[in-house]
Amino acid sequence: MPREATTRVTYSSDLEPELRAFDQDTEILKVIPELIVDYLDEDHLAADLWTIAATAFAVDRNLRRPALNSWRKGQEWHRTISTTFPVRNPAWWAQRTADVEAPLNWLTADTWHIEFTQGGPVPNQASLFSNAELHLEGATALFSGGLDSVCGIIADLEEEGDPLHAISVSTNNRMENQQKRVHDTLRNADSRLRSWSPFRLQVRLSNRESTARSRGFVFLTAGVLSAIARGTNSLRLYENGPGALNLALSRGQVGAQAAKAVHPKTLRYMEHLARAVTGDSEFQIENRAFERTKAEMVRRVPAHFDGALAASVSCDTGFSHHEGGDAPAHCGRCSSCVLRRQALAAAGRNIPTSVRGVPRRKDDHPRLMAWQVARLRHVLRDGFDWARMVREFPDIVCDPRSFLPERREVLLRVFTEYASEWDLPAVIKEFAEE
């Protein structure tokens, strides 16, 4: 006998053991664009994956971690989370629970225990037109509106000429509006950027936990769905190598305290899930900028795209700050802002960035990043030394595959280049007064 459908999500953690619940349909706005949802599989497995990602994000936002002063004193950042996820195909997902829990455990540094329950249908209507008839053929690329994604899309359009479809996820109106402005700037410059599909995800709960490391799971899931809808078995994204690995800024920063949204290990986890959903063992998620620094990405962009670079947003709080009116997106001193400034200066691009002021918790990021670069120089002083790398950045042992011997030459080059960029006169001048 079929189980009765529910939209009720239950959740608790070891830190907050009282069982709570919310309604998946009323408390989460999780919109899949029509150009995507109408081209998904008839079994709704892809749509289920989006529901899973959105629900995990909502749970992640509403279970507190230990207070900042607690984990700085040594208390673990970790939570043990128990939750139920309503999906269309609970029996299918029950066989793959570990495949869902593994990327969430990795991204959030928690332990997730997920039970899948019977959910309702996903509203969609099979399209009467093929991708070719609507001129929707082409590669699928994740597009955050940040400097890396803008540079990567421009480079692909300029150097390869493939038609591209940009995929974004917005969690608030400011984010969606800014992403649209950047996309429109790019689209006006090159019509081979065929479409922009914005997924919308808004959680209508108290959202008491700000870390939200499951955001990367949401972003990649949107990309996977879009690739499926376009009839391809690959997804492109663009994140410079140092940014993708995101080495800890300090010895006190461990695990998911340094975000791993597009870390190579994260991409492997998501490839595995995508292959299960599609039945295609060749499905690939490719970071096409992993072997470059951010400055190298900027150098590949022709000068007539400077308007798009200026419009891009690379700030930790660029889409979530509470400044009113026309306050600039950039704070100027968080790690993302610092890297943006460094890359533009190192690439010789005079693109001014207005700033609104830095949140207090981000004020020490420039100093921490300078220390990180000093530690990298120590590691690289006689070539890439694995033992020194582990001593300086012990978290890398969580993913030894990214540092296999055949990968070390690539890493040596990109990290050596990154460290040397900080010694360029233009970069020294950019940070001279700090």
LUMTI-433456 format. One record per residue (C-alpha): residue in three letters; x, z, y; residue number from 1. Coordinates in steps of 0.05 Angstrom, whole numbers. Example, Ala and Ser with C-alpha at 12.3 -4.5 7.8 and 13.67 -1.06 7.14 Angstrom:
BEGIN
> ALA  246  156  -90  1
> SER  273  143  -21  2
END
This chain:
BEGIN
> MET  0  0  0  1
> PRO  30  -20  68  2
> ARG  51  37  112  3
> GLU  12  47  177  4
> ALA  49  19  237  5
> THR  74  67  289  6
> THR  110  63  356  7
> ARG  131  136  355  8
> VAL  206  150  359  9
> THR  230  220  341  10
> TYR  299  246  358  11
> SER  341  309  360  12
> SER  414  330  357  13
> ASP  456  389  335  14
> LEU  461  408  409  15
> GLU  386  400  421  16
> PRO  354  413  353  17
> GLU  282  415  376  18
> LEU  249  351  352  19
> ARG  224  308  409  20
> ALA  187  242  410  21
> PHE  168  184  455  22
> ASP  126  121  448  23
> GLN  169  59  438  24
> ASP  120  13  473  25
> THR  103  54  534  26
> GLU  169  90  548  27
> ILE  217  31  537  28
> LEU  211  -35  575  29
> LYS  250  -82  529  30
> VAL  236  -154  550  31
> ILE  264  -213  511  32
> PRO  262  -277  554  33
> GLU  212  -329  531  34
> LEU  266  -381  521  35
> ILE  296  -333  469  36
> VAL  238  -298  435  37
> ASP  200  -362  419  38
> TYR  260  -389  380  39
> LEU  276  -329  336  40
> ASP  269  -323  261  41
> GLU  199  -319  230  42
> ASP  218  -254  194  43
> HIS  229  -220  261  44
> LEU  296  -192  239  45
> ALA  330  -213  304  46
> ALA  274  -182  345  47
> ASP  280  -119  303  48
> LEU  354  -117  321  49
> TRP  336  -118  395  50
> THR  285  -62  384  51
> ILE  338  -21  348  52
> ALA  388  -31  404  53
> ALA  337  -13  458  54
> THR  314  49  420  55
> ALA  385  73  407  56
> PHE  399  66  481  57
> ALA  338  108  499  58
> VAL  357  162  449  59
> ASP  429  161  473  60
> ARG  406  170  546  61
> ASN  363  230  529  62
> LEU  407  274  485  63
> ARG  458  313  526  64
> ARG  531  318  509  65
> PRO  570  382  523  66
> ALA  579  395  597  67
> LEU  640  364  631  68
> ASN  676  430  639  69
> SER  663  447  566  70
> TRP  696  386  535  71
> ARG  754  391  584  72
> LYS  766  459  553  73
> GLY  769  429  483  74
> GLN  696  427  460  75
> GLU  681  363  423  76
> TRP  644  307  459  77
> HIS  609  294  393  78
> ARG  534  298  377  79
> THR  500  293  309  80
> ILE  437  252  323  81
> SER  376  247  277  82
> THR  324  195  296  83
> THR  269  148  271  84
> PHE  266  75  292  85
> PRO  200  37  283  86
> VAL  215  -36  263  87
> ARG  177  -94  235  88
> ASN  218  -96  170  89
> PRO  235  -24  153  90
> ALA  250  -38  79  91
> TRP  301  -92  98  92
> TRP  335  -48  149  93
> ALA  335  12  103  94
> GLN  384  -27  59  95
> ARG  429  -36  119  96
> THR  425  32  152  97
> ALA  500  41  148  98
> ASP  512  -26  183  99
> VAL  471  -1  242  100
> GLU  499  69  244  101
> ALA  572  47  240  102
> PRO  576  11  308  103
> LEU  535  66  341  104
> ASN  582  120  312  105
> TRP  642  81  337  106
> LEU  615  66  407  107
> THR  587  135  422  108
> ALA  635  179  382  109
> ASP  574  212  350  110
> THR  544  215  281  111
> TRP  478  178  276  112
> HIS  426  189  221  113
> ILE  373  135  227  114
> GLU  308  128  188  115
> PHE  270  64  195  116
> THR  194  68  198  117
> GLN  139  15  199  118
> GLY  131  -14  269  119
> GLY  83  -66  297  120
> PRO  93  -141  306  121
> VAL  136  -171  360  122
> PRO  93  -214  406  123
> ASN  119  -286  406  124
> GLN  95  -356  396  125
> ALA  137  -409  362  126
> SER  158  -461  412  127
> LEU  129  -531  406  128
> PHE  194  -561  431  129
> SER  264  -562  403  130
> ASN  326  -539  439  131
> ALA  347  -612  447  132
> GLU  280  -632  477  133
> LEU  286  -577  529  134
> HIS  361  -592  541  135
> LEU  378  -522  515  136
> GLU  434  -543  469  137
> GLY  502  -514  484  138
> ALA  545  -451  476  139
> THR  519  -381  490  140
> ALA  559  -336  535  141
> LEU  549  -264  555  142
> PHE  546  -256  631  143
> SER  549  -187  663  144
> GLY  559  -211  734  145
> GLY  628  -180  734  146
> LEU  693  -213  754  147
> ASP  716  -226  682  148
> SER  651  -259  660  149
> VAL  649  -302  723  150
> CYS  721  -325  713  151
> GLY  711  -338  639  152
> ILE  649  -380  648  153
> ILE  682  -421  704  154
> ALA  744  -433  661  155
> ASP  702  -456  602  156
> LEU  662  -504  647  157
> GLU  724  -531  681  158
> GLU  770  -537  620  159
> GLU  724  -553  563  160
> GLY  662  -582  595  161
> ASP  613  -551  545  162
> PRO  543  -537  570  163
> LEU  534  -462  574  164
> HIS  475  -414  572  165
> ALA  488  -348  606  166
> ILE  458  -284  577  167
> SER  450  -219  616  168
> VAL  420  -151  606  169
> SER  394  -111  665  170
> THR  373  -38  664  171
> ASN  347  -37  735  172
> ASN  323  -85  789  173
> ARG  387  -81  830  174
> MET  428  -104  770  175
> GLU  382  -163  754  176
> ASN  379  -186  827  177
> GLN  455  -183  833  178
> GLN  465  -220  768  179
> LYS  416  -274  791  180
> ARG  454  -283  857  181
> VAL  520  -292  821  182
> HIS  489  -339  770  183
> ASP  456  -381  824  184
> THR  523  -387  860  185
> LEU  555  -413  796  186
> ARG  496  -458  778  187
> ASN  498  -491  847  188
> ALA  571  -508  835  189
> ASP  565  -534  764  190
> SER  500  -558  731  191
> ARG  531  -552  662  192
> LEU  512  -479  667  193
> ARG  444  -498  637  194
> SER  404  -434  638  195
> TRP  405  -360  651  196
> SER  366  -314  606  197
> PRO  359  -242  632  198
> PHE  339  -189  581  199
> ARG  308  -128  614  200
> LEU  314  -58  588  201
> GLN  288  2  625  202
> VAL  278  71  595  203
> ARG  221  110  627  204
> LEU  245  179  606  205
> SER  286  232  642  206
> ASN  351  198  621  207
> ARG  391  263  626  208
> GLU  455  237  595  209
> SER  494  188  638  210
> THR  549  166  590  211
> ALA  505  116  551  212
> ARG  561  87  508  213
> SER  508  50  467  214
> ARG  502  2  525  215
> GLY  553  -43  492  216
> PHE  509  -47  430  217
> VAL  451  -71  474  218
> PHE  493  -123  510  219
> LEU  521  -154  446  220
> THR  453  -153  412  221
> ALA  423  -193  469  222
> GLY  479  -244  460  223
> VAL  468  -248  385  224
> LEU  393  -261  394  225
> SER  408  -315  445  226
> ALA  457  -350  400  227
> ILE  405  -349  344  228
> ALA  353  -377  391  229
> ARG  399  -434  412  230
> GLY  413  -452  340  231
> THR  487  -435  342  232
> ASN  529  -388  300  233
> SER  575  -364  355  234
> LEU  574  -321  417  235
> ARG  625  -323  473  236
> LEU  645  -266  519  237
> TYR  701  -257  569  238
> GLU  740  -192  578  239
> ASN  814  -188  592  240
> GLY  857  -158  537  241
> PRO  875  -92  571  242
> GLY  802  -83  592  243
> ALA  776  -97  521  244
> LEU  823  -47  489  245
> ASN  812  1  547  246
> LEU  869  48  533  247
> ALA  858  120  553  248
> LEU  874  137  625  249
> SER  899  207  607  250
> ARG  918  246  545  251
> GLY  854  286  553  252
> GLN  811  224  546  253
> VAL  794  212  473  254
> GLY  747  171  431  255
> ALA  688  141  466  256
> GLN  706  175  531  257
> ALA  742  109  541  258
> ALA  687  57  532  259
> LYS  695  8  474  260
> ALA  638  -40  491  261
> VAL  677  -104  474  262
> HIS  735  -74  435  263
> PRO  756  -119  376  264
> LYS  729  -67  327  265
> THR  662  -68  363  266
> LEU  659  -143  357  267
> ARG  674  -140  283  268
> TYR  617  -90  272  269
> MET  569  -135  311  270
> GLU  591  -197  274  271
> HIS  575  -162  209  272
> LEU  505  -145  233  273
> ALA  494  -215  260  274
> ARG  515  -246  194  275
> ALA  466  -201  157  276
> VAL  408  -220  204  277
> THR  423  -294  203  278
> GLY  448  -302  132  279
> ASP  506  -342  162  280
> SER  573  -315  139  281
> GLU  608  -357  192  282
> PHE  574  -324  253  283
> GLN  629  -308  303  284
> ILE  633  -266  366  285
> GLU  693  -290  406  286
> ASN  726  -256  465  287
> ARG  757  -318  497  288
> ALA  798  -278  547  289
> PHE  830  -226  501  290
> GLU  900  -256  508  291
> ARG  899  -255  584  292
> THR  903  -204  639  293
> LYS  849  -201  692  294
> ALA  896  -232  743  295
> GLU  911  -289  695  296
> MET  836  -301  688  297
> VAL  829  -305  764  298
> ARG  887  -354  770  299
> ARG  851  -404  726  300
> VAL  792  -408  775  301
> PRO  794  -464  827  302
> ALA  791  -440  899  303
> HIS  724  -472  912  304
> PHE  693  -419  867  305
> ASP  717  -362  912  306
> GLY  645  -349  934  307
> ALA  626  -334  862  308
> LEU  686  -288  854  309
> ALA  667  -252  918  310
> ALA  595  -243  894  311
> SER  615  -214  826  312
> VAL  607  -139  816  313
> SER  662  -99  780  314
> CYS  647  -26  794  315
> ASP  629  32  747  316
> THR  570  50  791  317
> GLY  557  -18  823  318
> PHE  488  -24  794  319
> SER  469  49  789  320
> HIS  489  82  855  321
> HIS  435  113  899  322
> GLU  459  88  966  323
> GLY  402  56  1004  324
> GLY  393  -8  1042  325
> ASP  448  -60  1038  326
> ALA  503  -13  1015  327
> PRO  561  -52  983  328
> ALA  563  -54  907  329
> HIS  635  -31  902  330
> CYS  660  41  911  331
> GLY  732  16  916  332
> ARG  768  69  874  333
> CYS  737  74  805  334
> SER  779  42  749  335
> SER  738  -22  750  336
> CYS  745  -29  826  337
> VAL  819  -15  822  338
> LEU  829  -68  769  339
> ARG  789  -118  810  340
> ARG  832  -105  871  341
> GLN  896  -109  830  342
> ALA  875  -175  797  343
> LEU  855  -210  861  344
> ALA  919  -188  895  345
> ALA  963  -207  836  346
> ALA  929  -275  833  347
> GLY  941  -287  907  348
> ARG  867  -291  924  349
> ASN  848  -264  992  350
> ILE  777  -245  975  351
> PRO  756  -183  1014  352
> THR  710  -133  979  353
> SER  667  -87  1020  354
> VAL  663  -15  995  355
> ARG  612  41  1003  356
> GLY  655  101  986  357
> VAL  676  132  921  358
> PRO  639  183  878  359
> ARG  679  247  873  360
> ARG  687  242  798  361
> LYS  722  174  806  362
> ASP  770  194  862  363
> ASP  829  206  816  364
> HIS  824  139  779  365
> PRO  878  103  820  366
> ARG  928  159  804  367
> LEU  908  159  730  368
> MET  915  84  725  369
> ALA  985  87  756  370
> TRP  1003  138  703  371
> GLN  975  94  649  372
> VAL  1019  36  673  373
> ALA  1079  82  673  374
> ARG  1065  101  601  375
> LEU  1057  27  582  376
> ARG  1125  12  613  377
> HIS  1154  68  570  378
> VAL  1123  37  507  379
> LEU  1148  -33  525  380
> ARG  1217  -17  551  381
> ASP  1253  -44  489  382
> GLY  1198  -89  462  383
> PHE  1132  -68  431  384
> ASP  1146  -4  392  385
> TRP  1088  18  348  386
> ALA  1110  90  342  387
> ARG  1116  98  418  388
> MET  1048  64  427  389
> VAL  1015  114  380  390
> ARG  1048  172  415  391
> GLU  1025  150  484  392
> PHE  956  123  463  393
> PRO  938  158  397  394
> ASP  867  131  397  395
> ILE  892  62  375  396
> VAL  901  88  304  397
> CYS  825  86  300  398
> ASP  831  10  296  399
> PRO  897  -10  264  400
> ARG  872  -81  252  401
> SER  879  -96  326  402
> PHE  953  -79  321  403
> LEU  973  -114  256  404
> PRO  1044  -144  259  405
> GLU  1017  -215  270  406
> ARG  979  -190  331  407
> ARG  1036  -152  363  408
> GLU  1068  -211  398  409
> VAL  1003  -226  434  410
> LEU  995  -153  454  411
> LEU  1067  -148  475  412
> ARG  1059  -208  521  413
> VAL  993  -188  553  414
> PHE  1012  -115  564  415
> THR  1081  -134  591  416
> GLU  1048  -183  639  417
> TYR  997  -130  660  418
> ALA  1050  -78  673  419
> SER  1093  -127  713  420
> GLU  1034  -148  757  421
> TRP  1034  -78  787  422
> ASP  1104  -92  815  423
> LEU  1083  -154  853  424
> PRO  1090  -147  929  425
> ALA  1017  -166  940  426
> VAL  994  -111  892  427
> ILE  1041  -59  922  428
> LYS  1014  -76  991  429
> GLU  941  -71  966  430
> PHE  951  1  945  431
> ALA  1005  22  995  432
> GLU  960  70  1033  433
> GLU  934  108  973  434
END
